[in-house]
């Protein structure tokens, strides 16, 4: 059993910053790559950034250039630093993990077997 848990979501004003943390627990050796997704109201879930053996990879989209992903010494932790947040960034932010596969990390939803419950980020104008 693998559990993904997000934390750090908050309400901020436009231009603000937040750092989100994902912690995986349980049988974490089952996790290969980890990623952050978000789901804005009325939109489908979309990738933000992921971590593989090359390091951080970033999805094409409005958040590229405003996010930095990092993986501290604990391999079961993934941090997403977000800056210059805008109202359109309001979303639930989700951490996810894959089982082993050949390749580098990317963002098809079906790639990810383990999902957290999400943490809410609300950005006011």
C-alpha positions, 0 to 999 in steps of 0.5 A: 500500500502506498499513500501520497499526502500533500500539504502547504496549500493556502489562500494567497494574493496575486503575486504571492508564493507557496511551497507545496510538499508531497510525502509518500508513505507505505511501500514507497519502494513501489514508487518510480517517478513522482509528479505534481498535477493540478485541477482548476475549476471546470478543467481537467487535471493537468501536469505541472512538474515531475521528477525522474533520474534527470531531475525536475521536468516541467509541463508546458503550460502557464505555470512553466517558469513560475514553478521549481520542483525539488526532491530533498534528501528523503526520496519519498518527499517532493516539493513544488515551489510556486511563485508569482501566483495568479488567480488562474492558478487557483486549483487543487494540487495533487501529488502522484507516483508511478510504478516502474516503467521505461522512459522519463517522467511525463504527464499522462494521467494513466501513468500514475498509479498513486494519488494524493487527495490534493491540497487547495491553492486559492489566489485572489486578485 
